């Protein structure tokens, strides 16, 4: 952006979310966003999502440009939004399948072929 335009904004650095509890909470809110408490099975699904994302953060993956791939909360949110939207259309599809498909959409397109 040009300097004149950049001066109109404040830049803040926020560290990435790596806490299992925080990631699990994000997953709960993105997948089961309603004003009811989450059920035990919903919490289990959110915990699995958090485990998956933490494992992904620890892996040394390469993106399509040959650089180290850094998964972000944006990637995770895209995966969860995909699963949530499809679930609204078809409630018969299990969350596990929707999350797998969402992870392919959100993460695989950024990864080199060998790391997919």
Secondary structure, 3 states (H helix, E strand, C coil): CCHHHHCCCCCCCCCCCCCHHHHHHHHHHHHCCCCCCCCHHHHHHHHHHHHHHHHHHHCCCEECCCCECCCCHHHHHHHHHHHHHHHHHCCCCCHHHHHHHHHHHHCHHHECHHHC
